[in-house]
Amino acid sequence: MIWKSKDLLSIEELSKNEIETILETAVSFKSVSERTVKKVPTLRGKTVVLFFQEPSTRTRTSFELASKRLSADNLTIQSSASSLTKGETLLDTMKTLESMKIDALVIRHSCSGIPHLLAQSMQASVINAGDGFHEHPTQALLDLLTVRENHPHLDQLTITFVGDILHSRVVRSNIYAFKKMGARIRVCGPPTLLPKDFEKWGVEVFYHLDAALQGTDVIYVLRLQLERQKKNLFPTLREYSQLYGITSDRLLKANSGAIVLHPGPMNRGIEISSGVADGSAARIDDQVSNGVAIRMAVLYLLLGENPERRTP
């Protein structure tokens, strides 16, 4: 299909065909990272700005590598080093950047909805690299690609998300993504870390991990986001690990051939054991590799020459 959208703001807004287009485009770019010279001239002359208001290693680095491997010029800005610290508004900062004729803005922000707000006022493409508790669309796309490489028929799979569901934008994007592809979704965690209305999302809710893992093909382990918690939502980390940590013994309760994903960074020994993280079932390194390919695909689809692309 011909890509028409100016921005990538959420998985919820994408159609199944659009998701499949991104995945297929990413597959075609994976070989670039295996070459001796890891670069193609596809986006030569384009400028990509990475603006991260929250810490990031994997997302920021992979977007930077993706733009460089497409031959785009890129610039990374930390909010702590910008004029925001002098009282300038975010909109004025973005207007300043757009006056410099940038082509794309990749933004991570702690407030939900900021990428949507900026997309309405900018001619440049806006890519959501994670906004508050809302979504993290490129993470869900790279997770889809990773799972599909191991299980081509996504509509036959059961995916179980384990851990801090309440604070995770990753799980929200992934639920949208995997449901659009026909997968069966489960979530499991302490009652205090599960949104009260999650049944309305069309997912199965579990409070006991052993039951949730029965019949599971993909175990998606989520990090405990202690920095987002306003109060203690479980007694101790040790108790959390005993009840919800993914260990080699617990892995055996899932279907044969089940794989394990984690968006990183990992808290080893808390939500996942080193034996699982470094074991044969883990596809965590594949997620990181696929992140570069997915972000190359997104930049290409948004910035490549296409006269039918929508503008604001």
C-alpha positions in Angstrom: 0.0 0.0 0.0 1.0 3.6 -0.4 1.8 5.3 2.9 -0.2 8.5 3.4 0.1 9.5 7.0 2.4 12.4 7.9 3.0 11.2 11.5 3.3 8.0 13.6 1.6 8.8 16.9 -0.1 5.6 18.1 -0.8 2.0 17.2 -4.5 2.6 18.0 -4.8 4.8 15.0 -3.2 2.4 12.6 -5.0 -0.2 10.5 -3.9 -3.8 10.2 -2.7 -3.1 6.6 -0.6 -0.1 7.8 1.0 -2.3 10.5 1.8 -5.0 8.0 3.3 -2.4 5.6 5.7 -1.2 8.3 6.6 -4.8 9.2 7.3 -5.7 5.6 9.3 -2.6 5.0 11.4 -3.3 8.1 12.2 -6.8 6.8 13.6 -5.2 3.7 15.8 -3.0 5.8 17.2 -5.7 8.1 19.9 -6.6 5.7 21.4 -3.1 5.8 22.6 -3.6 9.3 24.4 -6.8 8.3 26.5 -5.1 5.6 30.1 -4.0 5.9 28.9 -0.5 5.0 25.7 0.0 7.0 24.2 2.8 5.0 21.8 3.5 2.1 21.2 6.9 0.5 17.4 6.7 0.9 16.9 9.8 3.0 20.0 11.8 2.0 19.3 15.5 2.6 16.6 14.9 5.2 17.0 16.1 8.8 15.7 14.2 11.8 15.6 15.7 15.3 15.5 13.5 18.4 14.0 15.3 21.4 14.0 13.2 24.6 12.5 14.6 27.8 12.9 11.3 29.5 15.9 9.0 29.8 16.4 6.4 27.0 19.0 4.1 25.7 17.5 1.7 23.3 14.8 3.9 21.6 17.0 7.0 21.3 20.1 5.1 20.0 18.1 3.0 17.5 16.3 6.0 16.1 19.7 7.7 15.7 21.2 4.7 14.1 18.2 4.2 11.8 18.3 7.8 10.5 22.1 7.6 10.0 21.8 4.3 8.1 19.3 5.9 5.8 21.8 8.8 5.3 19.7 11.4 7.0 21.3 14.1 9.1 20.2 13.9 12.7 20.4 16.0 15.9 19.7 14.8 19.4 18.5 17.3 22.0 18.0 16.7 25.7 15.4 18.9 27.3 17.8 19.7 30.2 20.1 21.3 27.6 17.4 23.2 25.8 15.8 26.6 26.3 13.0 24.9 28.2 15.2 25.3 31.2 15.0 29.1 30.7 11.2 29.2 30.6 10.5 28.7 26.9 7.4 26.7 26.1 7.7 23.4 24.3 5.6 24.7 21.4 8.0 27.7 21.0 11.0 25.3 21.1 9.4 23.2 18.4 8.6 26.3 16.2 12.3 27.2 16.5 13.4 23.8 15.3 10.8 23.8 12.5 12.1 27.2 11.4 15.4 25.4 10.7 13.5 23.3 8.1 13.7 19.9 9.9 11.9 17.0 8.3 11.0 14.9 11.3 10.7 15.2 15.1 11.1 12.0 17.2 9.8 12.9 20.7 9.7 11.2 24.0 7.8 13.1 26.7 6.4 12.3 30.2 3.1 13.9 29.4 0.5 11.8 27.5 -0.7 13.5 24.2 2.3 15.8 23.6 3.2 14.2 20.3 -0.4 14.6 19.1 -0.4 18.2 20.1 2.8 19.0 18.3 1.7 17.1 15.1 -1.3 19.4 14.8 0.9 22.5 14.5 4.0 21.2 12.7 4.6 20.6 9.0 7.4 18.2 10.0 6.6 14.5 10.6 6.2 13.7 14.3 7.0 10.3 15.7 6.0 9.3 19.1 8.9 7.6 21.0 6.8 7.2 24.1 4.4 9.7 25.8 3.5 9.4 29.5 1.3 6.4 30.2 -0.3 6.5 26.7 1.7 4.7 24.0 5.0 3.6 22.6 4.1 2.6 19.1 7.5 1.7 17.6 8.2 -0.6 20.6 5.0 -2.5 19.7 6.0 -2.7 16.1 9.4 -4.2 16.9 7.8 -6.6 19.2 5.4 -7.7 16.5 8.3 -8.3 14.1 10.2 -10.3 16.7 7.3 -12.5 17.5 6.4 -13.0 13.9 9.9 -14.2 13.1 9.3 -17.0 15.6 5.6 -17.6 15.1 4.4 -16.5 11.6 0.7 -17.0 12.4 0.1 -14.3 15.0 -3.7 -15.0 15.0 -3.0 -18.4 16.6 -0.9 -17.1 19.5 -1.6 -16.4 23.2 0.5 -13.4 24.5 0.8 -12.9 28.3 2.0 -9.6 29.7 3.4 -9.9 33.2 4.1 -7.2 35.7 3.5 -3.5 36.0 0.6 -3.2 33.6 -0.7 0.0 35.3 2.2 2.2 34.4 3.2 0.7 31.1 2.7 2.5 27.8 4.4 -0.4 26.1 1.6 -2.8 27.1 -1.0 -0.5 25.8 0.6 -0.2 22.3 1.2 -4.0 22.3 -2.4 -4.8 23.2 -3.6 -2.6 20.3 -1.0 -4.2 17.9 -1.5 -7.9 18.8 -5.3 -7.6 18.9 -5.3 -6.1 15.5 -3.3 -9.1 14.3 -5.8 -11.5 15.9 -3.7 -12.7 18.9 -5.3 -13.6 22.3 -4.1 -11.3 25.1 -3.6 -12.0 28.8 -2.3 -9.7 31.5 -1.1 -10.8 34.9 0.1 -8.9 37.9 -0.7 -7.7 41.4 -4.2 -6.2 41.7 -2.6 -2.9 42.6 -0.6 -2.9 39.3 -3.6 -3.7 37.0 -6.0 -1.0 35.7 -9.5 -1.6 37.0 -11.1 -1.4 33.6 -8.7 -3.7 31.7 -11.4 -6.3 31.0 -13.0 -3.7 28.7 -9.9 -3.9 26.5 -10.9 -7.5 25.5 -8.1 -9.1 27.4 -8.0 -11.9 30.0 -6.9 -10.7 33.5 -5.0 -13.0 35.8 -3.7 -12.4 39.3 -1.8 -15.7 39.6 1.1 -16.2 37.3 1.1 -20.0 37.1 -2.5 -19.9 35.8 -1.7 -17.2 33.3 1.3 -19.0 31.8 -0.8 -22.2 31.0 -1.2 -22.2 27.2 1.0 -19.1 26.7 3.1 -18.8 23.5 4.8 -15.5 24.3 5.7 -14.2 27.8 6.2 -10.5 27.7 7.9 -9.4 30.9 7.4 -5.7 32.0 9.8 -3.7 34.1 8.6 -2.5 37.5 8.4 1.3 37.0 9.2 2.3 40.5 9.9 5.9 39.4 6.3 6.3 38.3 4.7 4.9 41.5 3.4 7.5 43.9 3.2 5.0 46.8 4.1 1.4 47.6 1.9 -0.9 45.6 3.2 -4.2 46.9 4.9 -5.2 50.2 8.5 -5.9 49.0 10.6 -6.5 45.9 11.4 -9.9 47.2 7.7 -10.8 47.5 7.0 -9.4 44.1 9.8 -11.6 42.6 8.5 -14.7 44.3 5.0 -14.2 43.0 5.5 -12.7 39.5 9.2 -13.2 38.6 9.8 -15.2 35.4 12.2 -18.0 36.3 13.3 -21.1 34.4 10.9 -23.2 36.4 8.0 -20.9 35.6 8.9 -20.9 31.9 8.2 -24.6 31.9 4.5 -23.9 32.6 4.1 -22.1 29.3 3.7 -23.9 25.9 6.6 -25.8 24.5 8.7 -23.4 22.4 7.4 -20.3 24.2 9.5 -17.2 23.8 10.3 -14.4 26.3 10.4 -10.7 25.5 11.3 -7.7 27.6 11.4 -4.0 26.5 14.3 -3.2 28.7 15.9 -2.1 30.9 15.7 -5.3 32.9 15.7 -5.6 36.7 17.4 -8.9 36.8 16.4 -11.0 39.8 13.2 -9.1 40.3 10.9 -9.5 37.2 13.2 -11.9 35.3 15.9 -14.2 36.3 19.3 -14.2 34.6 18.7 -17.8 33.6 15.7 -16.8 31.5 17.1 -13.5 30.3 20.2 -15.2 28.9 18.5 -18.4 28.0 17.4 -20.0 24.7 13.8 -18.8 25.0 14.7 -15.1 25.3 14.4 -12.9 22.2 15.5 -9.7 24.0 18.5 -9.1 21.8 16.4 -9.7 18.7 14.0 -7.0 19.9 16.9 -4.5 20.0 18.1 -5.5 16.6 14.6 -5.3 15.1 14.2 -1.9 16.7 16.6 -0.4 14.3 14.9 -2.0 11.3 11.4 -0.9 12.4 12.6 2.7 13.0 14.3 2.7 9.6 11.0 1.6 8.1 9.0 4.3 9.9 11.4 7.1 8.9 11.4 5.8 5.3 7.6 5.6 5.0 7.1 9.1 6.6 10.0 10.9 4.8 10.4 9.1 1.5 9.1 10.7 -1.6 5.3 10.2 -1.8 3.0 12.8 -3.3 -0.1 11.3 -1.7 1.1 11.8 1.9 -1.3 13.7 4.0 -0.3 17.1 5.5 -2.0 19.0 8.3 
